[in-house]
Amino acid sequence: MFNNKTTLAETIEATRQFDEENVLSITRYGLVFKACYADGMVLSVRRFPDGALNENLFRKEAEEEAASFSSSGAPSPTNPSTNFQKLNKHK
């Protein structure tokens, strides 16, 4: 499980100022970016448009996305070595 705290400034740097080349996917709640942090950690970060967050709808989509990751072989927090390889395939 992810337990690190990151700042907005670190996330902006990790996504190269939310550069479109780092977009992994587009959802109804915003863009999902690949974020490569200075310590080597690689995460996906969702950037919400202003006023787009409805907590119940977001929670439902997050649960659906998590379920699809576990069934599709997409990057998983339990296997960080394959996460990086799979994220690199999207670039």
N, CA, C and O atoms as a GROMACS GRO file, in nm:
protein
  364
    1MET      N    1   0.085  -0.119   0.000
    1MET     CA    2   0.000   0.000   0.000
    1MET      C    3   0.088   0.124   0.000
    1MET      O    4   0.194   0.125   0.062
    2PHE      N    5   0.044   0.224  -0.067
    2PHE     CA    6   0.117   0.351  -0.077
    2PHE      C    7   0.099   0.429   0.052
    2PHE      O    8  -0.014   0.461   0.090
    3ASN      N    9   0.210   0.461   0.121
    3ASN     CA   10   0.202   0.536   0.246
    3ASN      C   11   0.287   0.662   0.244
    3ASN      O   12   0.296   0.731   0.346
    4ASN      N   13   0.349   0.693   0.133
    4ASN     CA   14   0.433   0.812   0.125
    4ASN      C   15   0.348   0.936   0.110
    4ASN      O   16   0.239   0.933   0.053
    5LYS      N   17   0.400   1.047   0.162
    5LYS     CA   18   0.334   1.176   0.142
    5LYS      C   19   0.413   1.253   0.038
    5LYS      O   20   0.536   1.260   0.044
    6THR      N   21   0.342   1.310  -0.056
    6THR     CA   22   0.407   1.391  -0.158
    6THR      C   23   0.340   1.527  -0.161
    6THR      O   24   0.225   1.542  -0.120
    7THR      N   25   0.412   1.625  -0.209
    7THR     CA   26   0.356   1.759  -0.219
    7THR      C   27   0.305   1.783  -0.360
    7THR      O   28   0.338   1.710  -0.453
    8LEU      N   29   0.225   1.886  -0.374
    8LEU     CA   30   0.179   1.924  -0.507
    8LEU      C   31   0.297   1.961  -0.595
    8LEU      O   32   0.300   1.925  -0.713
    9ALA      N   33   0.394   2.033  -0.539
    9ALA     CA   34   0.512   2.073  -0.617
    9ALA      C   35   0.587   1.950  -0.668
    9ALA      O   36   0.632   1.948  -0.783
   10GLU      N   37   0.601   1.847  -0.584
   10GLU     CA   38   0.669   1.723  -0.627
   10GLU      C   39   0.589   1.653  -0.738
   10GLU      O   40   0.648   1.598  -0.831
   11THR      N   41   0.458   1.656  -0.726
   11THR     CA   42   0.374   1.592  -0.826
   11THR      C   43   0.379   1.667  -0.959
   11THR      O   44   0.381   1.606  -1.065
   12ILE      N   45   0.380   1.799  -0.952
   12ILE     CA   46   0.392   1.878  -1.074
   12ILE      C   47   0.525   1.847  -1.144
   12ILE      O   48   0.530   1.833  -1.266
   13GLU      N   49   0.631   1.837  -1.065
   13GLU     CA   50   0.762   1.803  -1.123
   13GLU      C   51   0.761   1.660  -1.178
   13GLU      O   52   0.815   1.635  -1.286
   14ALA      N   53   0.701   1.567  -1.105
   14ALA     CA   54   0.700   1.426  -1.145
   14ALA      C   55   0.620   1.402  -1.273
   14ALA      O   56   0.647   1.307  -1.347
   15THR      N   57   0.523   1.487  -1.300
   15THR     CA   58   0.443   1.475  -1.422
   15THR      C   59   0.491   1.569  -1.531
   15THR      O   60   0.427   1.582  -1.636
   16ARG      N   61   0.602   1.635  -1.507
   16ARG     CA   62   0.656   1.737  -1.598
   16ARG      C   63   0.551   1.844  -1.627
   16ARG      O   64   0.521   1.876  -1.742
   17GLN      N   65   0.497   1.897  -1.519
   17GLN     CA   66   0.392   2.000  -1.525
   17GLN      C   67   0.268   1.951  -1.598
   17GLN      O   68   0.208   2.023  -1.678
   18PHE      N   69   0.233   1.827  -1.570
   18PHE     CA   70   0.116   1.763  -1.631
   18PHE      C   71   0.124   1.768  -1.784
   18PHE      O   72   0.028   1.803  -1.852
   19ASP      N   73   0.242   1.733  -1.834
   19ASP     CA   74   0.266   1.732  -1.979
   19ASP      C   75   0.179   1.625  -2.045
   19ASP      O   76   0.163   1.515  -1.992
   20GLU      N   77   0.122   1.658  -2.160
   20GLU     CA   78   0.034   1.564  -2.230
   20GLU      C   79   0.105   1.436  -2.272
   20GLU      O   80   0.039   1.334  -2.294
   21GLU      N   81   0.238   1.438  -2.282
   21GLU     CA   82   0.312   1.315  -2.315
   21GLU      C   83   0.305   1.214  -2.202
   21GLU      O   84   0.333   1.096  -2.223
   22ASN      N   85   0.269   1.259  -2.081
   22ASN     CA   86   0.259   1.169  -1.966
   22ASN      C   87   0.117   1.121  -1.941
   22ASN      O   88   0.092   1.058  -1.838
   23VAL      N   89   0.024   1.149  -2.031
   23VAL     CA   90  -0.114   1.105  -2.013
   23VAL      C   91  -0.122   0.954  -2.036
   23VAL      O   92  -0.082   0.904  -2.141
   24LEU      N   93  -0.174   0.883  -1.935
   24LEU     CA   94  -0.193   0.738  -1.946
   24LEU      C   95  -0.334   0.704  -1.992
   24LEU      O   96  -0.355   0.610  -2.069
   25SER      N   97  -0.432   0.783  -1.944
   25SER     CA   98  -0.570   0.759  -1.984
   25SER      C   99  -0.654   0.884  -1.961
   25SER      O  100  -0.614   0.977  -1.890
   26ILE      N  101  -0.770   0.882  -2.022
   26ILE     CA  102  -0.866   0.990  -2.007
   26ILE      C  103  -0.992   0.929  -1.948
   26ILE      O  104  -1.046   0.832  -2.001
   27THR      N  105  -1.041   0.987  -1.838
   27THR     CA  106  -1.163   0.938  -1.774
   27THR      C  107  -1.264   1.050  -1.767
   27THR      O  108  -1.233   1.166  -1.798
   28ARG      N  109  -1.383   1.016  -1.727
   28ARG     CA  110  -1.485   1.122  -1.715
   28ARG      C  111  -1.454   1.218  -1.602
   28ARG      O  112  -1.516   1.324  -1.591
   29TYR      N  113  -1.358   1.183  -1.517
   29TYR     CA  114  -1.320   1.269  -1.405
   29TYR      C  115  -1.189   1.342  -1.429
   29TYR      O  116  -1.143   1.414  -1.341
   30GLY      N  117  -1.130   1.327  -1.543
   30GLY     CA  118  -1.006   1.398  -1.573
   30GLY      C  119  -0.902   1.307  -1.635
   30GLY      O  120  -0.928   1.192  -1.667
   31LEU      N  121  -0.784   1.362  -1.652
   31LEU     CA  122  -0.674   1.289  -1.713
   31LEU      C  123  -0.593   1.216  -1.606
   31LEU      O  124  -0.581   1.262  -1.493
   32VAL      N  125  -0.539   1.100  -1.644
   32VAL     CA  126  -0.450   1.024  -1.556
   32VAL      C  127  -0.310   1.034  -1.614
   32VAL      O  128  -0.288   1.000  -1.731
   33PHE      N  129  -0.216   1.080  -1.532
   33PHE     CA  130  -0.079   1.104  -1.575
   33PHE      C  131   0.017   1.005  -1.511
   33PHE      O  132  -0.004   0.959  -1.399
   34LYS      N  133   0.124   0.974  -1.582
   34LYS     CA  134   0.236   0.901  -1.526
   34LYS      C  135   0.321   1.002  -1.451
   34LYS      O  136   0.356   1.107  -1.504
   35ALA      N  137   0.354   0.970  -1.326
   35ALA     CA  138   0.436   1.058  -1.243
   35ALA      C  139   0.561   0.983  -1.198
   35ALA      O  140   0.551   0.882  -1.128
   36CYS      N  141   0.678   1.032  -1.237
   36CYS     CA  142   0.806   0.972  -1.200
   36CYS      C  143   0.873   1.063  -1.097
   36CYS      O  144   0.922   1.170  -1.132
   37TYR      N  145   0.874   1.021  -0.972
   37TYR     CA  146   0.928   1.103  -0.863
   37TYR      C  147   1.079   1.089  -0.853
   37TYR      O  148   1.137   0.992  -0.903
   38ALA      N  149   1.142   1.186  -0.789
   38ALA     CA  150   1.288   1.191  -0.778
   38ALA      C  151   1.345   1.068  -0.707
   38ALA      O  152   1.459   1.028  -0.734
   39ASP      N  153   1.268   1.006  -0.616
   39ASP     CA  154   1.318   0.889  -0.543
   39ASP      C  155   1.300   0.759  -0.621
   39ASP      O  156   1.329   0.651  -0.569
   40GLY      N  157   1.253   0.769  -0.746
   40GLY     CA  158   1.236   0.651  -0.830
   40GLY      C  159   1.095   0.593  -0.830
   40GLY      O  160   1.065   0.503  -0.908
   41MET      N  161   1.010   0.644  -0.743
   41MET     CA  162   0.872   0.596  -0.736
   41MET      C  163   0.796   0.641  -0.861
   41MET      O  164   0.809   0.755  -0.906
   42VAL      N  165   0.716   0.550  -0.917
   42VAL     CA  166   0.635   0.580  -1.035
   42VAL      C  167   0.489   0.554  -0.998
   42VAL      O  168   0.453   0.444  -0.953
   43LEU      N  169   0.406   0.655  -1.017
   43LEU     CA  170   0.264   0.645  -0.983
   43LEU      C  171   0.178   0.696  -1.097
   43LEU      O  172   0.226   0.767  -1.185
   44SER      N  173   0.053   0.660  -1.094
   44SER     CA  174  -0.044   0.728  -1.182
   44SER      C  175  -0.116   0.831  -1.096
   44SER      O  176  -0.152   0.804  -0.981
   45VAL      N  177  -0.136   0.949  -1.153
   45VAL     CA  178  -0.196   1.061  -1.080
   45VAL      C  179  -0.311   1.114  -1.163
   45VAL      O  180  -0.295   1.148  -1.281
   46ARG      N  181  -0.427   1.121  -1.102
   46ARG     CA  182  -0.543   1.175  -1.172
   46ARG      C  183  -0.555   1.324  -1.140
   46ARG      O  184  -0.551   1.365  -1.024
   47ARG      N  185  -0.569   1.403  -1.245
   47ARG     CA  186  -0.588   1.547  -1.229
   47ARG      C  187  -0.732   1.581  -1.264
   47ARG      O  188  -0.778   1.562  -1.377
   48PHE      N  189  -0.803   1.631  -1.164
   48PHE     CA  190  -0.944   1.664  -1.180
   48PHE      C  191  -0.962   1.804  -1.236
   48PHE      O  192  -0.890   1.896  -1.195
   49PRO      N  193  -1.055   1.823  -1.328
   49PRO     CA  194  -1.090   1.959  -1.369
   49PRO      C  195  -1.164   2.027  -1.253
   49PRO      O  196  -1.224   1.959  -1.170
   50ASP      N  197  -1.159   2.158  -1.245
   50ASP     CA  198  -1.228   2.230  -1.139
   50ASP      C  199  -1.376   2.194  -1.137
   50ASP      O  200  -1.442   2.192  -1.241
   51GLY      N  201  -1.427   2.166  -1.017
   51GLY     CA  202  -1.569   2.137  -1.000
   51GLY      C  203  -1.613   1.999  -1.046
   51GLY      O  204  -1.732   1.972  -1.051
   52ALA      N  205  -1.520   1.912  -1.080
   52ALA     CA  206  -1.556   1.782  -1.137
   52ALA      C  207  -1.574   1.672  -1.033
   52ALA      O  208  -1.620   1.564  -1.067
   53LEU      N  209  -1.538   1.697  -0.908
   53LEU     CA  210  -1.536   1.589  -0.810
   53LEU      C  211  -1.670   1.570  -0.742
   53LEU      O  212  -1.716   1.656  -0.666
   54ASN      N  213  -1.732   1.459  -0.770
   54ASN     CA  214  -1.849   1.411  -0.697
   54ASN      C  215  -1.800   1.287  -0.626
   54ASN      O  216  -1.771   1.186  -0.691
   55GLU      N  217  -1.790   1.292  -0.494
   55GLU     CA  218  -1.722   1.186  -0.420
   55GLU      C  219  -1.781   1.048  -0.444
   55GLU      O  220  -1.706   0.952  -0.461
   56ASN      N  221  -1.912   1.035  -0.446
   56ASN     CA  222  -1.973   0.903  -0.465
   56ASN      C  223  -1.942   0.846  -0.603
   56ASN      O  224  -1.909   0.728  -0.616
   57LEU      N  225  -1.953   0.930  -0.707
   57LEU     CA  226  -1.922   0.882  -0.842
   57LEU      C  227  -1.774   0.848  -0.855
   57LEU      O  228  -1.738   0.749  -0.918
   58PHE      N  229  -1.688   0.931  -0.794
   58PHE     CA  230  -1.545   0.903  -0.799
   58PHE      C  231  -1.512   0.771  -0.730
   58PHE      O  232  -1.437   0.690  -0.784
   59ARG      N  233  -1.569   0.749  -0.612
   59ARG     CA  234  -1.544   0.625  -0.538
   59ARG      C  235  -1.584   0.504  -0.623
   59ARG      O  236  -1.511   0.405  -0.629
   60LYS      N  237  -1.700   0.512  -0.688
   60LYS     CA  238  -1.746   0.402  -0.773
   60LYS      C  239  -1.647   0.376  -0.887
   60LYS      O  240  -1.612   0.262  -0.914
   61GLU      N  241  -1.603   0.484  -0.954
   61GLU     CA  242  -1.508   0.466  -1.065
   61GLU      C  243  -1.375   0.411  -1.014
   61GLU      O  244  -1.315   0.325  -1.080
   62ALA      N  245  -1.328   0.458  -0.899
   62ALA     CA  246  -1.202   0.410  -0.844
   62ALA      C  247  -1.210   0.261  -0.813
   62ALA      O  248  -1.116   0.186  -0.840
   63GLU      N  249  -1.322   0.217  -0.758
   63GLU     CA  250  -1.341   0.074  -0.728
   63GLU      C  251  -1.346  -0.008  -0.857
   63GLU      O  252  -1.288  -0.117  -0.863
   64GLU      N  253  -1.413   0.043  -0.959
   64GLU     CA  254  -1.419  -0.027  -1.088
   64GLU      C  255  -1.280  -0.035  -1.152
   64GLU      O  256  -1.243  -0.138  -1.207
   65GLU      N  257  -1.205   0.074  -1.144
   65GLU     CA  258  -1.071   0.076  -1.201
   65GLU      C  259  -0.979  -0.022  -1.128
   65GLU      O  260  -0.902  -0.093  -1.192
   66ALA      N  261  -0.988  -0.024  -0.995
   66ALA     CA  262  -0.906  -0.117  -0.917
   66ALA      C  263  -0.940  -0.261  -0.953
   66ALA      O  264  -0.850  -0.345  -0.964
   67ALA      N  265  -1.067  -0.291  -0.970
   67ALA     CA  266  -1.109  -0.426  -1.007
   67ALA      C  267  -1.058  -0.463  -1.146
   67ALA      O  268  -1.017  -0.576  -1.169
   68SER      N  269  -1.060  -0.368  -1.239
   68SER     CA  270  -1.013  -0.398  -1.374
   68SER      C  271  -0.862  -0.418  -1.376
   68SER      O  272  -0.812  -0.499  -1.454
   69PHE      N  273  -0.788  -0.346  -1.291
   69PHE     CA  274  -0.644  -0.365  -1.283
   69PHE      C  275  -0.612  -0.506  -1.237
   69PHE      O  276  -0.525  -0.572  -1.293
   70SER      N  277  -0.683  -0.554  -1.135
   70SER     CA  278  -0.652  -0.686  -1.082
   70SER      C  279  -0.686  -0.796  -1.181
   70SER      O  280  -0.624  -0.902  -1.178
   71SER      N  281  -0.785  -0.774  -1.268
   71SER     CA  282  -0.822  -0.879  -1.364
   71SER      C  283  -0.751  -0.865  -1.498
   71SER      O  284  -0.748  -0.961  -1.576
   72SER      N  285  -0.694  -0.748  -1.528
   72SER     CA  286  -0.636  -0.727  -1.660
   72SER      C  287  -0.484  -0.742  -1.664
   72SER      O  288  -0.424  -0.738  -1.771
   73GLY      N  289  -0.422  -0.759  -1.547
   73GLY     CA  290  -0.277  -0.767  -1.544
   73GLY      C  291  -0.212  -0.631  -1.551
   73GLY      O  292  -0.091  -0.621  -1.573
   74ALA      N  293  -0.289  -0.524  -1.532
   74ALA     CA  294  -0.233  -0.389  -1.532
   74ALA      C  295  -0.147  -0.370  -1.408
   74ALA      O  296  -0.151  -0.452  -1.317
   75PRO      N  297  -0.068  -0.263  -1.403
   75PRO     CA  298   0.022  -0.241  -1.290
   75PRO      C  299  -0.047  -0.256  -1.156
   75PRO      O  300  -0.160  -0.211  -1.136
   76SER      N  301   0.021  -0.321  -1.066
   76SER     CA  302  -0.032  -0.350  -0.933
   76SER      C  303   0.064  -0.301  -0.826
   76SER      O  304   0.185  -0.312  -0.844
   77PRO      N  305   0.012  -0.248  -0.714
   77PRO     CA  306   0.102  -0.202  -0.608
   77PRO      C  307   0.178  -0.316  -0.542
   77PRO      O  308   0.276  -0.291  -0.472
   78THR      N  309   0.135  -0.441  -0.562
   78THR     CA  310   0.202  -0.553  -0.499
   78THR      C  311   0.323  -0.603  -0.576
   78THR      O  312   0.400  -0.684  -0.525
   79ASN      N  313   0.342  -0.556  -0.700
   79ASN     CA  314   0.454  -0.602  -0.780
   79ASN      C  315   0.521  -0.483  -0.849
   79ASN      O  316   0.501  -0.461  -0.969
   80PRO      N  317   0.601  -0.405  -0.773
   80PRO     CA  318   0.657  -0.282  -0.829
   80PRO      C  319   0.750  -0.302  -0.947
   80PRO      O  320   0.762  -0.212  -1.030
   81SER      N  321   0.816  -0.416  -0.959
   81SER     CA  322   0.909  -0.434  -1.071
   81SER      C  323   0.834  -0.440  -1.203
   81SER      O  324   0.882  -0.386  -1.303
   82THR      N  325   0.718  -0.504  -1.206
   82THR     CA  326   0.642  -0.508  -1.330
   82THR      C  327   0.566  -0.379  -1.353
   82THR      O  328   0.535  -0.345  -1.467
   83ASN      N  329   0.536  -0.306  -1.245
   83ASN     CA  330   0.466  -0.178  -1.262
   83ASN      C  331   0.546  -0.086  -1.352
   83ASN      O  332   0.489  -0.028  -1.445
   84PHE      N  333   0.674  -0.071  -1.328
   84PHE     CA  334   0.756   0.021  -1.406
   84PHE      C  335   0.762  -0.024  -1.551
   84PHE      O  336   0.752   0.059  -1.642
   85GLN      N  337   0.779  -0.154  -1.573
   85GLN     CA  338   0.786  -0.204  -1.710
   85GLN      C  339   0.655  -0.178  -1.783
   85GLN      O  340   0.656  -0.135  -1.899
   86LYS      N  341   0.543  -0.203  -1.718
   86LYS     CA  342   0.414  -0.184  -1.783
   86LYS      C  343   0.386  -0.037  -1.809
   86LYS      O  344   0.329  -0.003  -1.912
   87LEU      N  345   0.424   0.051  -1.716
   87LEU     CA  346   0.404   0.194  -1.738
   87LEU      C  347   0.489   0.242  -1.855
   87LEU      O  348   0.445   0.328  -1.932
   88ASN      N  349   0.610   0.188  -1.869
   88ASN     CA  350   0.696   0.229  -1.979
   88ASN      C  351   0.639   0.188  -2.114
   88ASN      O  352   0.666   0.254  -2.215
   89LYS      N  353   0.560   0.084  -2.119
   89LYS     CA  354   0.500   0.042  -2.245
   89LYS      C  355   0.399   0.145  -2.295
   89LYS      O  356   0.371   0.150  -2.415
   90HIS      N  357   0.345   0.227  -2.204
   90HIS     CA  358   0.248   0.329  -2.244
   90HIS      C  359   0.316   0.450  -2.305
   90HIS      O  360   0.247   0.531  -2.366
   91LYS      N  361   0.446   0.466  -2.292
   91LYS     CA  362   0.518   0.583  -2.343
   91LYS      C  363   0.558   0.560  -2.486
   91LYS      O  364   0.620   0.646  -2.548
   0.00000   0.00000   0.00000
